[in-house]
């Protein structure tokens, strides 16, 4: 499967209602509490402009627009997510501060240097060309602007077979990197690392949440799970493998922030 097919597959999967049912509104470990921690680390100020890359159904962007009074733009590869996010903005009365568009994280449809902050939650790990995406983050930031990510971490070569499939990649696991590797990707894009934090306990909580919701849906909506391609027989082993991997330090979750130097990016970045 080539890069474009992988991106399309991920986008289609995350546009499905079953994903929202299993993962919750935020679609990532730590939920809105970790999003708020990330926003605080970015020192967001009212009136600032923030870009949410892989914005999904708009949860992060709308939280930032509402709670931090910023202008939030969200971009997502799936048109269905863009439509849902824009509808959510309208329902929340936030269309003056939040707007969503369909686009590719590796080719962002925005001008250079127009954002005070760029955020991306549980998404960089799914991008086929992570270096290109990081370069786009940096390009869109103004000098002195900050980028913040929360993402799945993994130790290459140590993931069990259950967590190395295409399905695991879509679930933000199979192509995840160690926290230091994410820091190096951002640094290679010309960004200076400010903060790295581990939040592995958030991953364990999400695994427990998925397991509980799967058990409920197995009883209340088994046909819905089957139609969505959820393998109920395989799911317990995959979740247990993920839990063990977190306990063993192979799998986890992290928060990173970085700043674009005030002098701009080095020539050639």
Backbone as JSON, one array per atom type, in Angstrom:
{
  "sequence": "XXXXXXXXXXXXXXXXXXXXXXXXXXXXXXXXXXXXXXXXXXXXXXXXXXXXXXXXXXXXXXXXXXXXXXXXXXXXXXXXXXXXXXXXXXXXXXXXXXXXXXXXXXXXXXXXXXXXXXXXXXXXXXXXXXXXXXXXXXXXXXXXXXXXXXXXXXXXXXXXXXXXXXXXXXXXXXXXXXXXXXXXXXXXXXXXXXXXXXXXXXXXXXXXXXXXXXXXXXXXXXXXXXXXXXXXXXXXXXXXXXXXXXXXXXXXXXXXXXXXXXXXXXXXX",
  "N": [[0.85, -1.19, 0.0], [0.66, 2.19, -0.96], [1.81, 5.53, 0.03], [-0.26, 7.47, -0.3], [-2.51, 5.85, -0.35], [-2.41, 4.79, 2.22], [-2.86, 7.12, 3.74], [-5.46, 7.76, 2.88], [-6.81, 5.51, 3.78], [-6.5, 5.72, 6.58], [-7.86, 8.15, 6.97], [-10.47, 7.48, 6.16], [-11.09, 5.55, 8.07], [-11.06, 7.02, 10.5], [-13.17, 8.67, 10.11], [-15.37, 7.22, 10.61], [-18.33, 6.43, 12.47], [-18.13, 4.48, 14.44], [-15.58, 4.7, 15.43], [-15.65, 7.08, 16.92], [-17.43, 6.19, 18.84], [-15.91, 4.3, 20.2], [-13.53, 5.62, 20.95], [-14.23, 8.07, 22.01], [-14.98, 11.64, 22.15], [-12.58, 13.08, 21.81], [-10.74, 11.46, 20.53], [-8.2, 10.67, 21.28], [-5.67, 9.54, 23.64], [-5.84, 10.77, 27.0], [-7.65, 12.81, 26.48], [-9.66, 15.82, 26.7], [-8.47, 16.98, 28.9], [-5.71, 16.6, 28.64], [-5.36, 17.98, 26.29], [-5.84, 20.59, 27.18], [-3.65, 20.88, 28.89], [-1.61, 20.8, 27.0], [-2.26, 23.13, 25.56], [-1.81, 25.06, 27.54], [0.93, 24.79, 27.82], [1.69, 25.89, 25.44], [1.25, 28.51, 25.77], [-1.0, 30.04, 24.89], [-2.65, 32.93, 23.69], [-5.46, 35.18, 23.93], [-7.03, 35.97, 20.86], [-4.96, 35.09, 19.31], [-3.74, 33.06, 16.56], [-4.37, 29.74, 15.72], [-3.47, 26.59, 14.4], [-4.9, 23.47, 13.9], [-3.79, 20.41, 13.09], [-4.85, 17.57, 11.34], [-7.5, 17.55, 12.36], [-9.81, 16.11, 12.83], [-13.06, 15.61, 14.05], [-13.21, 18.09, 15.13], [-12.88, 18.59, 17.88], [-10.57, 19.42, 19.43], [-9.82, 21.9, 18.2], [-12.17, 23.41, 18.57], [-12.36, 23.48, 21.35], [-10.08, 25.01, 21.93], [-10.74, 27.41, 20.64], [-12.95, 28.2, 22.13], [-12.28, 28.04, 24.95], [-9.81, 29.34, 25.09], [-10.04, 31.54, 23.57], [-8.97, 31.91, 21.0], [-8.35, 32.21, 17.44], [-9.13, 29.48, 15.66], [-8.06, 27.27, 13.25], [-8.84, 24.32, 11.54], [-7.58, 21.44, 9.92], [-8.16, 18.59, 7.98], [-7.75, 15.34, 6.54], [-9.97, 13.93, 5.76], [-12.95, 14.57, 4.11], [-15.46, 14.11, 5.25], [-15.02, 14.4, 8.0], [-14.3, 17.1, 8.06], [-16.73, 18.33, 7.36], [-18.35, 17.53, 9.52], [-16.99, 18.74, 11.63], [-17.23, 21.46, 10.97], [-19.97, 21.7, 11.17], [-20.23, 21.24, 13.91], [-18.97, 23.52, 14.88], [-20.77, 25.47, 14.08], [-23.01, 24.7, 15.58], [-22.07, 25.22, 18.11], [-21.86, 27.9, 18.09], [-19.49, 29.11, 17.24], [-18.45, 29.92, 14.81], [-17.26, 32.29, 14.16], [-14.76, 32.12, 15.2], [-13.67, 29.69, 14.55], [-12.77, 27.53, 11.93], [-12.88, 25.09, 9.35], [-11.14, 22.97, 7.09], [-10.53, 20.78, 4.28], [-7.6, 18.95, 3.79], [-4.1, 18.05, 3.29], [-1.75, 16.99, 5.63], [0.89, 16.92, 4.93], [1.12, 18.75, 2.98], [0.18, 21.5, 3.6], [-2.6, 23.71, 3.27], [-2.06, 26.56, 3.62], [-0.74, 29.9, 4.04], [2.72, 30.92, 4.47], [4.03, 31.35, 7.76], [1.77, 32.3, 9.31], [0.54, 31.48, 11.61], [0.24, 31.48, 15.18], [0.5, 29.28, 16.73], [0.79, 25.75, 16.23], [-0.95, 22.76, 16.46], [-1.14, 19.22, 16.91], [-2.73, 16.3, 17.48], [-2.28, 13.0, 18.38], [-1.64, 12.14, 15.77], [0.65, 12.67, 14.12], [2.05, 10.31, 14.2], [0.7, 8.74, 12.39], [1.21, 9.81, 9.92], [2.63, 9.23, 6.77], [4.98, 10.56, 5.78], [6.67, 11.89, 8.01], [8.67, 13.78, 8.46], [8.23, 15.62, 6.43], [5.7, 16.58, 7.16], [6.33, 17.8, 9.62], [8.02, 19.81, 8.69], [6.14, 21.32, 7.34], [4.57, 22.15, 9.51], [6.41, 23.91, 10.69], [6.79, 25.76, 8.62], [4.34, 27.07, 8.5], [4.23, 28.43, 10.89], [4.66, 31.55, 12.6], [7.72, 33.39, 13.2], [8.95, 32.68, 16.41], [6.63, 31.44, 17.09], [4.85, 28.54, 18.35], [4.86, 24.94, 18.29], [2.87, 22.16, 19.15], [2.53, 18.81, 20.09], [0.68, 15.86, 20.88], [1.18, 12.45, 21.22], [1.26, 8.95, 20.26], [3.77, 6.82, 21.47], [6.38, 4.5, 20.62], [8.59, 1.69, 20.77], [10.69, 0.86, 18.24], [10.79, -2.31, 16.61], [10.17, -3.77, 18.84], [7.49, -4.05, 19.16], [4.72, -6.26, 19.52], [3.43, -8.8, 17.21], [0.63, -8.41, 16.93], [0.37, -5.69, 17.07], [1.48, -4.57, 14.85], [0.31, -4.41, 12.39], [-1.54, -3.21, 9.44], [-3.96, -2.29, 10.42], [-3.2, -1.68, 13.02], [-1.5, 0.4, 12.49], [-3.28, 2.35, 11.56], [-4.56, 2.69, 13.94], [-2.8, 4.28, 15.26], [-0.43, 3.1, 16.19], [1.41, 1.24, 14.91], [3.32, 2.67, 13.36], [4.34, 4.43, 15.13], [6.76, 6.36, 17.03], [9.69, 6.53, 19.22], [9.78, 8.92, 21.94], [12.03, 10.57, 21.77], [12.67, 10.37, 19.09], [10.53, 11.72, 17.87], [11.12, 14.27, 18.83], [13.52, 14.7, 17.5], [12.64, 14.74, 14.85], [11.1, 17.09, 14.82], [13.1, 18.9, 15.5], [14.78, 18.65, 13.27], [13.27, 19.97, 11.45], [13.82, 22.52, 11.99], [12.93, 23.49, 14.4], [13.02, 24.38, 17.86], [13.22, 22.36, 20.63], [11.13, 22.53, 23.45], [9.63, 21.3, 25.56], [9.28, 17.98, 26.74], [7.17, 15.41, 27.65], [6.09, 12.47, 29.32], [3.11, 10.57, 29.14], [2.07, 8.02, 29.77], [0.16, 6.76, 31.31], [-2.22, 7.74, 30.37], [-2.58, 6.35, 28.02], [-3.06, 3.76, 29.0], [-5.5, 4.2, 30.28], [-7.11, 4.76, 28.07], [-7.06, 2.32, 26.71], [-8.42, 0.72, 28.55], [-10.88, 2.01, 28.41], [-11.66, 1.55, 25.72], [-11.88, -1.22, 25.79], [-14.0, -1.55, 27.62], [-16.09, -0.23, 26.26], [-16.23, -1.74, 23.94], [-17.13, -4.16, 25.0], [-19.68, -3.4, 25.84], [-20.85, -2.64, 23.38], [-20.73, -5.04, 22.06], [-22.85, -6.34, 23.14], [-25.01, -4.57, 22.79], [-24.91, -3.59, 20.16], [-23.96, -5.48, 18.1], [-24.1, -5.97, 15.32], [-23.51, -3.5, 14.24], [-20.83, -3.23, 14.9], [-19.76, -5.33, 13.42], [-20.38, -4.52, 10.81], [-18.68, -2.37, 10.63], [-16.29, -3.58, 10.45], [-14.97, -4.47, 12.72], [-13.16, -6.85, 14.39], [-14.33, -8.9, 16.57], [-13.43, -11.21, 17.76], [-10.66, -11.06, 17.64], [-10.1, -8.71, 18.94], [-9.82, -8.7, 21.88], [-7.27, -9.91, 22.31], [-5.58, -8.12, 20.98], [-5.97, -5.76, 22.45], [-5.03, -6.61, 24.94], [-2.38, -7.14, 24.28], [-1.57, -4.54, 23.73], [-1.88, -3.34, 26.25], [0.01, -4.77, 27.74], [2.31, -3.99, 26.38], [2.44, -1.28, 27.03], [2.83, -1.45, 29.8], [5.31, -2.67, 29.8], [6.88, -0.66, 28.87], [7.19, -0.34, 26.17], [5.25, 0.8, 24.62], [3.52, 3.9, 24.62], [2.5, 7.26, 25.57], [2.92, 10.67, 24.7], [3.77, 14.16, 25.22], [4.87, 16.94, 23.46], [6.5, 20.07, 22.96], [7.63, 22.76, 20.89], [9.54, 25.51, 19.57], [9.58, 27.97, 16.99], [12.46, 29.48, 15.88], [13.12, 32.93, 16.51], [14.52, 34.23, 14.55], [13.62, 33.02, 12.29], [13.54, 30.14, 10.03], [16.42, 28.07, 9.38], [18.32, 28.53, 6.37], [17.37, 26.5, 3.65], [15.83, 24.74, 5.1]],
  "CA": [[0.0, 0.0, 0.0], [1.5, 3.37, -1.04], [1.54, 6.55, 1.04], [-1.57, 8.09, -0.48], [-3.51, 4.86, 0.05], [-2.39, 4.73, 3.68], [-3.53, 8.32, 4.25], [-6.89, 7.63, 2.6], [-7.34, 4.46, 4.66], [-6.58, 6.31, 7.92], [-8.92, 9.15, 6.97], [-11.76, 6.79, 6.1], [-11.32, 4.88, 9.35], [-11.36, 7.98, 11.56], [-14.45, 9.33, 9.83], [-16.45, 6.29, 10.94], [-18.97, 6.66, 13.75], [-17.7, 3.49, 15.41], [-14.36, 5.2, 16.07], [-16.09, 8.01, 17.96], [-18.06, 5.41, 19.9], [-14.89, 3.59, 20.96], [-12.46, 6.48, 21.45], [-14.73, 9.28, 22.63], [-14.95, 12.84, 21.31], [-11.25, 13.61, 21.56], [-10.03, 10.54, 19.65], [-6.81, 10.45, 21.68], [-5.46, 9.37, 25.07], [-5.75, 12.0, 27.79], [-8.84, 13.6, 26.25], [-9.56, 17.28, 26.72], [-7.58, 17.42, 29.98], [-4.36, 16.67, 28.09], [-5.38, 19.09, 25.33], [-5.68, 21.82, 27.95], [-2.26, 20.93, 29.34], [-0.84, 21.18, 25.81], [-2.53, 24.55, 25.28], [-1.12, 25.87, 28.54], [2.36, 24.75, 27.49], [1.89, 26.73, 24.26], [1.03, 29.9, 26.2], [-1.93, 30.66, 23.95], [-3.2, 34.22, 24.11], [-6.68, 35.55, 23.2], [-6.81, 36.65, 19.6], [-3.92, 34.42, 18.54], [-4.24, 32.16, 15.53], [-3.88, 28.39, 15.97], [-3.81, 25.58, 13.41], [-4.99, 22.09, 14.38], [-3.54, 19.53, 11.95], [-5.6, 16.33, 11.56], [-8.44, 18.08, 13.36], [-10.91, 15.19, 13.07], [-14.39, 16.22, 14.13], [-13.1, 19.46, 15.61], [-12.9, 18.73, 19.33], [-9.46, 20.23, 19.93], [-9.91, 23.27, 17.69], [-13.3, 24.1, 19.19], [-11.99, 23.73, 22.74], [-9.14, 26.14, 21.96], [-11.47, 28.62, 20.26], [-13.88, 28.56, 23.19], [-11.66, 28.24, 26.26], [-8.63, 30.2, 25.03], [-10.41, 32.73, 22.78], [-8.11, 32.05, 19.83], [-8.91, 31.87, 16.14], [-8.65, 28.13, 15.41], [-8.29, 26.65, 11.95], [-8.6, 22.89, 11.55], [-7.43, 20.81, 8.61], [-8.23, 17.14, 8.08], [-7.69, 14.67, 5.24], [-11.28, 13.35, 5.45], [-14.01, 15.55, 3.93], [-16.56, 13.86, 6.19], [-14.66, 15.02, 9.27], [-14.37, 18.54, 7.88], [-18.14, 18.71, 7.4], [-18.83, 17.35, 10.89], [-16.36, 19.76, 12.47], [-17.84, 22.75, 10.68], [-21.3, 21.66, 11.77], [-20.08, 21.39, 15.36], [-18.67, 24.93, 15.13], [-22.03, 26.2, 13.94], [-23.87, 24.36, 16.71], [-21.5, 25.83, 19.31], [-21.81, 29.35, 17.92], [-18.08, 29.49, 17.19], [-17.99, 30.08, 13.43], [-16.44, 33.5, 14.05], [-13.42, 31.83, 15.7], [-13.24, 28.35, 14.16], [-13.09, 27.16, 10.56], [-12.28, 23.79, 9.02], [-10.96, 22.71, 5.66], [-9.96, 19.48, 3.94], [-6.25, 19.1, 3.27], [-3.08, 17.05, 3.59], [-0.78, 17.5, 6.6], [2.2, 17.02, 4.3], [1.03, 19.87, 2.02], [-0.87, 22.29, 4.25], [-3.12, 24.75, 2.38], [-2.01, 27.86, 4.29], [0.44, 30.7, 3.74], [3.84, 30.85, 5.4], [4.18, 32.23, 8.91], [0.55, 33.02, 9.7], [-0.03, 30.95, 12.85], [0.98, 31.63, 16.44], [0.73, 27.93, 17.25], [0.29, 24.6, 15.47], [-1.11, 21.59, 17.31], [-1.52, 17.98, 16.23], [-2.89, 15.31, 18.54], [-2.39, 11.58, 18.01], [-1.74, 12.14, 14.31], [1.95, 12.61, 13.46], [2.44, 8.9, 14.11], [0.04, 8.1, 11.25], [1.61, 10.43, 8.66], [3.71, 8.48, 6.13], [6.19, 11.37, 5.71], [6.64, 12.7, 9.22], [9.58, 14.91, 8.31], [7.56, 16.6, 5.59], [4.65, 17.19, 7.96], [6.97, 18.69, 10.59], [8.47, 20.99, 7.94], [4.95, 22.13, 7.09], [4.25, 22.82, 10.77], [7.34, 25.0, 10.86], [6.55, 26.76, 7.58], [3.13, 27.83, 8.79], [4.39, 29.2, 12.12], [5.41, 32.8, 12.59], [8.89, 33.31, 14.08], [8.57, 32.74, 17.81], [5.44, 30.61, 17.3], [5.11, 27.23, 18.96], [4.15, 23.74, 17.86], [2.64, 21.21, 20.24], [1.92, 17.54, 19.7], [0.57, 14.72, 21.78], [1.22, 11.33, 20.28], [1.63, 7.61, 20.68], [5.19, 6.49, 21.36], [6.63, 3.06, 20.55], [9.98, 1.3, 20.55], [10.75, 0.06, 17.01], [11.32, -3.66, 16.71], [9.72, -4.46, 20.06], [6.03, -4.22, 19.17], [4.28, -7.61, 19.18], [2.79, -8.89, 15.88], [-0.73, -7.88, 16.95], [0.42, -4.24, 17.01], [2.34, -4.21, 13.72], [-0.47, -4.56, 11.17], [-2.1, -1.97, 8.9], [-4.97, -1.83, 11.37], [-2.51, -1.06, 14.14], [-1.0, 1.69, 12.02], [-4.42, 3.26, 11.58], [-4.84, 2.94, 15.35], [-1.73, 5.14, 15.78], [0.55, 2.31, 16.92], [2.44, 0.51, 14.17], [4.38, 3.54, 12.87], [4.71, 5.39, 16.18], [8.2, 6.46, 17.28], [10.04, 6.94, 20.58], [9.64, 10.36, 22.17], [13.23, 11.26, 21.28], [12.6, 10.42, 17.63], [9.65, 12.84, 17.52], [11.87, 15.49, 19.1], [14.5, 14.85, 16.42], [11.91, 15.13, 13.63], [10.77, 18.51, 14.95], [14.36, 19.66, 15.46], [15.26, 18.64, 11.89], [12.47, 20.96, 10.72], [14.27, 23.85, 12.39], [12.24, 23.89, 15.61], [13.78, 24.14, 19.08], [12.38, 21.64, 21.58], [10.93, 23.18, 24.73], [9.11, 20.4, 26.59], [8.87, 16.61, 26.44], [6.55, 14.78, 28.83], [5.46, 11.17, 29.11], [1.77, 10.43, 29.71], [1.72, 6.63, 29.45], [-1.06, 6.37, 32.02], [-3.35, 8.09, 29.52], [-2.75, 5.23, 27.09], [-3.7, 2.66, 29.73], [-6.91, 4.56, 30.49], [-7.84, 4.62, 26.82], [-7.21, 0.88, 26.45], [-9.52, 0.27, 29.41], [-12.12, 2.59, 27.87], [-12.02, 0.82, 24.5], [-12.32, -2.56, 26.2], [-15.33, -1.44, 28.23], [-17.08, 0.13, 25.24], [-16.4, -2.91, 23.07], [-17.97, -5.13, 25.71], [-21.05, -2.9, 25.79], [-21.33, -2.69, 22.01], [-20.9, -6.45, 21.71], [-24.19, -6.71, 23.6], [-26.07, -3.67, 22.32], [-24.86, -3.29, 18.72], [-22.98, -6.36, 17.45], [-24.15, -5.81, 13.87], [-22.82, -2.25, 13.92], [-19.39, -3.53, 14.97], [-19.42, -6.2, 12.29], [-20.43, -3.7, 9.59], [-17.52, -1.49, 10.65], [-15.09, -4.38, 10.29], [-14.32, -4.76, 14.0], [-13.03, -8.28, 14.64], [-14.57, -9.07, 18.01], [-12.64, -12.33, 18.27], [-9.26, -10.65, 17.75], [-9.94, -7.49, 19.73], [-9.27, -8.88, 23.24], [-5.83, -10.18, 22.26], [-4.91, -6.89, 20.57], [-5.99, -4.84, 23.58], [-4.14, -7.14, 25.97], [-1.02, -6.91, 23.81], [-1.29, -3.12, 23.9], [-1.72, -3.08, 27.68], [1.31, -5.33, 28.14], [3.36, -3.16, 25.78], [2.55, -0.06, 27.84], [3.41, -1.84, 31.08], [6.72, -2.99, 29.58], [7.58, 0.52, 28.41], [7.35, -0.39, 24.72], [4.2, 1.65, 24.06], [3.15, 4.94, 25.56], [1.94, 8.49, 25.03], [3.82, 11.77, 25.05], [3.48, 15.55, 24.87], [6.07, 17.69, 23.09], [6.34, 21.4, 22.4], [8.83, 23.33, 20.29], [9.37, 26.89, 19.14], [10.27, 28.38, 15.78], [13.37, 30.55, 16.25], [12.67, 34.28, 16.13], [15.18, 34.61, 13.33], [13.11, 32.21, 11.18], [14.16, 28.84, 9.83], [17.69, 28.11, 8.66], [18.23, 28.39, 4.91], [17.35, 25.11, 3.2], [14.89, 23.96, 5.88]],
  "C": [[0.89, 1.24, 0.0], [1.05, 4.43, -0.02], [0.16, 7.16, 0.93], [-2.68, 7.14, -0.07], [-3.57, 4.73, 1.56], [-3.12, 5.93, 4.28], [-5.04, 8.24, 4.05], [-7.53, 6.61, 3.53], [-7.51, 4.99, 6.09], [-7.74, 7.3, 8.0], [-10.29, 8.5, 6.98], [-12.1, 6.15, 7.44], [-11.75, 5.87, 10.42], [-12.6, 8.8, 11.29], [-15.64, 8.46, 10.21], [-17.02, 6.57, 12.33], [-18.48, 5.7, 14.82], [-16.43, 3.95, 16.13], [-14.71, 6.17, 17.18], [-16.71, 7.27, 19.14], [-17.02, 4.73, 20.79], [-13.88, 4.53, 21.62], [-12.97, 7.7, 22.2], [-14.52, 10.48, 21.73], [-13.55, 13.27, 20.93], [-10.41, 12.74, 20.63], [-8.59, 10.29, 20.08], [-6.71, 10.25, 23.18], [-5.35, 10.72, 25.78], [-6.92, 12.94, 27.61], [-8.6, 15.1, 26.34], [-8.65, 17.78, 27.85], [-6.15, 17.55, 29.46], [-4.27, 17.77, 27.02], [-5.19, 20.42, 26.05], [-4.25, 21.97, 28.47], [-1.35, 21.36, 28.18], [-1.02, 22.67, 25.52], [-1.83, 25.45, 26.27], [0.38, 25.91, 28.27], [2.68, 25.65, 26.29], [1.69, 28.21, 24.55], [0.13, 30.65, 25.21], [-2.52, 31.94, 24.53], [-4.46, 34.53, 23.32], [-6.34, 36.33, 21.94], [-5.72, 36.04, 18.75], [-4.53, 33.47, 17.53], [-3.56, 30.79, 15.66], [-4.36, 27.47, 14.85], [-3.81, 24.21, 14.06], [-4.89, 21.16, 13.17], [-4.07, 18.14, 12.27], [-6.65, 16.58, 12.64], [-9.64, 17.19, 13.62], [-12.25, 15.9, 13.06], [-14.39, 17.55, 14.86], [-12.99, 19.67, 17.1], [-11.81, 19.65, 19.86], [-9.58, 21.68, 19.49], [-11.03, 24.05, 18.37], [-13.03, 24.39, 20.65], [-11.07, 24.95, 22.82], [-9.84, 27.45, 21.62], [-12.34, 29.12, 21.4], [-13.15, 28.94, 24.47], [-10.5, 29.22, 26.24], [-8.84, 31.42, 24.13], [-9.46, 33.0, 21.62], [-8.94, 31.86, 18.57], [-8.31, 30.52, 15.76], [-9.04, 27.67, 14.01], [-7.97, 25.17, 12.08], [-8.5, 22.36, 10.14], [-7.4, 19.3, 8.79], [-8.29, 16.53, 6.69], [-9.06, 14.16, 4.79], [-12.35, 14.43, 5.29], [-15.18, 15.36, 4.9], [-16.27, 14.49, 7.54], [-14.74, 16.54, 9.18], [-15.81, 19.03, 8.01], [-18.7, 18.61, 8.82], [-18.27, 18.42, 11.82], [-16.98, 21.13, 12.23], [-19.26, 22.82, 11.24], [-21.25, 21.83, 13.27], [-19.77, 22.84, 15.72], [-19.94, 25.77, 15.05], [-22.94, 25.96, 15.14], [-23.39, 25.04, 17.99], [-21.44, 27.36, 19.22], [-20.4, 29.89, 17.83], [-17.57, 29.72, 15.77], [-17.17, 31.36, 13.22], [-15.0, 33.24, 14.49], [-12.91, 30.46, 15.3], [-13.69, 28.04, 12.75], [-12.3, 25.91, 10.2], [-12.21, 23.61, 7.51], [-10.36, 21.32, 5.48], [-8.59, 19.69, 3.31], [-5.32, 18.03, 3.8], [-2.05, 17.67, 4.53], [0.61, 17.68, 5.99], [2.26, 18.12, 3.24], [-0.07, 20.81, 2.52], [-1.29, 23.47, 3.38], [-3.17, 26.13, 3.02], [-0.71, 28.58, 3.92], [1.51, 30.54, 4.81], [3.62, 31.81, 6.58], [2.95, 32.94, 9.41], [-0.03, 32.55, 11.03], [0.87, 31.19, 14.04], [1.29, 30.28, 17.06], [0.16, 26.91, 16.28], [0.2, 23.44, 16.44], [-1.49, 20.39, 16.44], [-1.55, 16.88, 17.27], [-3.13, 13.91, 17.97], [-2.48, 11.42, 16.49], [-0.4, 12.02, 13.61], [2.39, 11.17, 13.26], [1.8, 8.21, 12.91], [0.51, 8.66, 9.91], [2.75, 9.63, 8.02], [5.03, 9.24, 6.07], [6.18, 12.35, 6.87], [7.53, 13.93, 9.12], [8.94, 16.01, 7.48], [6.46, 17.32, 6.37], [5.24, 18.18, 8.97], [7.47, 19.96, 9.91], [7.3, 21.91, 7.62], [4.48, 22.84, 8.36], [5.1, 24.08, 10.91], [7.08, 26.12, 9.85], [5.37, 27.66, 7.93], [3.21, 28.67, 10.06], [5.08, 30.53, 11.86], [6.68, 32.6, 13.42], [8.5, 33.54, 15.53], [7.31, 31.95, 18.12], [5.81, 29.22, 17.78], [4.28, 26.12, 18.31], [4.01, 22.81, 19.06], [1.99, 19.95, 19.71], [1.72, 16.67, 20.93], [0.48, 13.51, 20.87], [1.61, 10.02, 20.95], [3.13, 7.43, 20.5], [5.34, 4.97, 21.32], [8.11, 2.82, 20.29], [10.05, 0.41, 19.32], [11.36, -1.32, 17.26], [10.86, -4.43, 17.93], [8.2, -4.63, 20.13], [5.68, -5.66, 18.82], [3.55, -7.63, 17.84], [1.39, -8.28, 15.84], [-0.76, -6.36, 16.78], [1.27, -3.73, 15.85], [1.62, -4.3, 12.38], [-0.91, -3.2, 10.64], [-3.14, -1.41, 9.85], [-4.35, -1.15, 12.57], [-1.91, 0.28, 13.74], [-2.11, 2.73, 12.05], [-4.78, 3.63, 13.02], [-3.71, 3.7, 16.04], [-0.64, 4.37, 16.52], [1.71, 1.85, 16.05], [3.58, 1.39, 13.66], [4.71, 4.65, 13.87], [6.21, 5.31, 16.44], [8.47, 6.74, 18.75], [9.94, 8.46, 20.73], [10.84, 11.13, 21.64], [13.22, 11.36, 19.76], [11.67, 11.54, 17.17], [10.38, 14.17, 17.73], [12.88, 15.75, 17.98], [13.84, 15.26, 15.11], [11.56, 16.61, 13.67], [12.04, 19.36, 14.86], [14.91, 19.74, 14.03], [14.49, 19.62, 11.02], [12.83, 22.38, 11.12], [13.62, 24.37, 13.66], [13.08, 23.54, 16.85], [12.86, 23.53, 20.14], [12.34, 22.38, 22.92], [10.59, 22.2, 25.83], [8.9, 19.01, 26.0], [8.34, 15.99, 27.72], [5.98, 13.42, 28.44], [4.1, 11.15, 29.82], [1.26, 9.01, 29.41], [0.44, 6.19, 30.14], [-2.3, 6.7, 31.22], [-3.63, 6.99, 28.5], [-3.44, 4.06, 27.77], [-5.19, 2.96, 29.96], [-7.71, 4.4, 29.2], [-8.04, 3.15, 26.46], [-8.37, 0.33, 27.28], [-10.86, 0.77, 28.88], [-12.58, 1.84, 26.63], [-12.54, -0.56, 24.86], [-13.73, -2.53, 26.77], [-16.4, -1.13, 27.18], [-17.29, -1.0, 24.24], [-17.32, -3.94, 23.71], [-19.43, -4.71, 25.67], [-21.63, -3.02, 24.39], [-21.51, -4.12, 21.52], [-22.31, -6.92, 22.06], [-25.27, -5.89, 22.9], [-26.08, -3.45, 20.81], [-23.84, -4.17, 17.99], [-22.96, -6.21, 15.93], [-23.41, -4.55, 13.43], [-21.3, -2.46, 13.93], [-18.96, -4.35, 13.76], [-19.4, -5.4, 10.98], [-19.22, -2.78, 9.48], [-16.21, -2.25, 10.52], [-14.34, -4.66, 11.57], [-14.33, -6.26, 14.23], [-13.14, -8.52, 16.14], [-13.77, -10.23, 18.59], [-11.19, -11.92, 18.51], [-9.05, -9.5, 18.72], [-9.37, -7.71, 21.13], [-7.76, -9.11, 23.24], [-5.04, -8.93, 21.89], [-4.86, -5.91, 21.74], [-5.07, -5.31, 24.7], [-2.67, -6.96, 25.58], [-0.63, -5.45, 23.99], [-1.06, -2.78, 25.37], [-0.36, -3.58, 28.18], [2.46, -4.48, 27.61], [3.53, -1.86, 26.56], [3.24, -0.38, 29.16], [4.91, -2.1, 30.95], [7.53, -1.8, 29.06], [7.82, 0.57, 26.91], [6.41, 0.58, 24.03], [3.83, 2.7, 25.08], [2.54, 6.14, 24.86], [2.77, 9.65, 25.53], [3.27, 13.11, 24.6], [4.81, 16.22, 24.57], [5.68, 19.08, 22.62], [7.69, 21.88, 21.88], [8.52, 24.73, 19.81], [10.13, 27.13, 17.85], [11.18, 29.56, 16.13], [12.91, 31.91, 15.74], [13.33, 34.76, 14.85], [14.68, 33.87, 12.1], [13.86, 30.91, 11.07], [15.48, 28.99, 9.11], [17.47, 27.94, 7.17], [18.3, 26.93, 4.53], [16.42, 24.24, 3.98], [13.55, 23.86, 5.16]]
}
